[in-house]
Amino acid sequence: MLPQRYLLIYGTPVPGYQAPEDITLISSEIMAMLLDAGSASARERPATPFDSHLEHHREWAGSHPAPPAVLHQALSFWTRLHGVLSLELAGHFTGMGFDPALLFAAELDDLLAH
């Protein structure tokens, strides 16, 4: 994917703009895959305040039955990977002297380990 296409989807929102249904459907399908993966590998852990919040704020997950801890895990996965990618595409790693692809891989490995 070209950086410009990524930034059109995940860049700064335009006030009043509503994405076409085919784009929002793709986003929903991606999140459903993350929720399915999290549900299949869910581990017991103490609930966090954010987990409790998500119990009542889960509209973004559609009708997916994932428990709040899995919702939290999916959001963390999505935001961490998109954060690294967005910073790289915007040039924020330029001059820092490390390989952003290795950072992305390390983040992915860390997320999959949890």
Protein Blocks (a to p, Z undefined) as FASTA:
>chain_A
ZZklmmmmmmccdehiacdfklmmmmmmmmmmmmmmmmmmcccddddfklmmmmmmmmln
omafbdfklmmmmmmmmmmmmmmmmmmmnopmgonlpafklmmmmmmmmmmmZZ
